[in-house]
Amino acid sequence: MINPTYAQLEEADIDMMIAGSMDSIVMVEGEMNEVSEEEMVGAIEAAHVAIQKQCQAQLDMAAEVPSSSPKREYEHEKQDGELKQRIHDELYQQYYDAAKNAGSKEERGKSFKSIKEAFLATMSDADKAEKQYMLRDYIKGAQKKAIRDLLLNEGIRLDGRGTKDIRPIWCEVDYLPGPHGSAIFTRGETQSLTTLTLGTKDDEQLIDNALVRKTEKFLLHYNFPPFSTGEARPIRGTSRREIGHGNLALRALKPMLPPVEDCPYTIRLVSEILESNGSSSMATVCAGTLAMMDGGIPMKRPVSGIAMGLITDQESGKYAVLSDILGDEDHLGDMDFKVTGTSEGITACQMDIKIKGLSFAQLTEALLQAKEGRAHILGEMLKTMDSHRDDYKDHAPRIISFEVPAEAIGPIIGPGGKIINEIQDSTGANVSIADDDGRGIVEVSGDNKQKIDAAVARIRAIAFPPTVEVGEVYEGQVKTVMPYGAFVEIIPGQDGLLHISELEHGRVNEVTDVINEGDTVKFKVTGRDPRSGKLKLSRKVLLPKPE
């Protein structure tokens, strides 16, 4: 379905945004409910048909504007063909050999830098100043071609891996003692430390935009500090990159969260990228899965992610699909295709294509190769932790969620929040209540079971009030003291008057001589006033009669 409504998306298994031109797809981003690779390719093919129609409509509109044709020719900046050829002849083989000698990101960087500096040392300062932008482009061009040719000709990548090889992986859970769950995931030179925090309904994020107003129970923050790539620069606002990568990781994990009845918490994950050399968003997905499992979240299935790349040669027709790409392979390659999923199917994807004419056969090959890579990564993760913990950690908040009749919401809250605040103050638990399509959803949280049980008992007594029986003995709290007696809570939400004459057998001058506000008193319901209908209480009937 092209351009579905919000209501239709609620029931969809695939939600993708796809951009393209008349002849190819250039961008894909979306989330899925464990769909197969074939279903995803079919959706992209259907989208491309619609895109071609929209592109043709633009061309038809442009044809009606006389000034749109003929097209103006772009005037390129000055070029120096001799310099370009010289740089290629002198540096291509050096870069080829340097790339072939597998090493770390830092070692490769030093090697490539020394080749560049050695060449620049052969030029005069005047030539370097005059042709600065040419030198930058020509040297990068020689380096890029050497690396790509090495991969296409010999199948050797910058770090010595084959096209389908995954970098070494190690994981650890319960890495930090403070959070409600934590995990560290390292793949090659990329590392994510992710923490889990569990909150109540009051911690939900409010989403309020032009078309949607809702709350979100799952939050994921992705932080990419400069030191993760060896840089020293100021940290200001959250970058576009951090927002995009964090959103991708959130979409990858969200379909596998348990239903509210199994996990009433608001879940917040924070991924700190400690080191990065490609695929840090996919490391966040893997670390986020382990952190939630460490925190006792009963996920439907664990999720892993991988970033795929592509190197092509238009002249020879050669191409290579790369699994688990490095940062340099992303920069020098023709595609960055991130895919996340479970053992059952894909949950999210993000693809940027830098060339024209990517065939659906190549796209399918990349997805099937990604499936193999995801399975390998998931296997390594499950060696560390193969299932969620049976219970939440001792210091995690405890939450009880249950449903009450909609008409009970008002009595539970009370005038101006009086009743709900009194329940929270007296029990020490946190209580929230919301109307969900005619149902009252109550959440009670606290740091120990006794507080939660006390609050739940008070709320249930209001929502499902028991019948007060005449002749029965009760115990309740003194709410208010008056000169003529005290109002005592018989059951939550229902008070009765304990008259001063019913406190003791002897004469009582002041109510406060016997009981005070806040005291717990035992009494018997002796009857009901025939005129007002109010219950009559007595304390003295439970006391022995004096001689």
Secondary structure, 3 states (H helix, E strand, C coil): CCCCCHHHHHCCCEEEEEEECCCCEEEEEEEEEEECHHHHHHHHHHHHHHHHHHHHHHHHHHHCCHHHCCCCCCCCCCCCHHHHHHHHHHHHHHHHHHHHCCCCHHHHHHHHHHHHHHHHCCCCHHHHHHCHHHHHHHHHHHHHHHHHHHHHHHCCCCCCCCCCCCCCEEEEECCCCCCCEEEEEEECCEEEEEEEEEECHHHCEEEECCCCEEEECEEEEEECCHHHHCCCCCCCCCCHHHHHHHHHHHHHHHHHCCCCCCCCCEEEEEEEEEECCCCHHHHHHHHHHHHHHHCCCCCCCCCEEEEEEEEECCCCCCEEEEECCCHHHHHHCCEEEEEEECCCCEEEEEEEECCCCCCHHHHHHHHHHHHHHHHHHHHHHHHHCCCCCCCCCCCCCEEEEEEEEHHHHHHHHCHHHHHHHHHHHHHCCEEEEEEECCEEEEEEEECCHHHHHHHHHHHHHHHCCCCCCCCCEEEEEEEEEECCEEEEEEECCEEEEEEHHHCCCCCCCCHHHCCCCCCEEEEEEEEECCCCCCEEEECHHHCCCCC
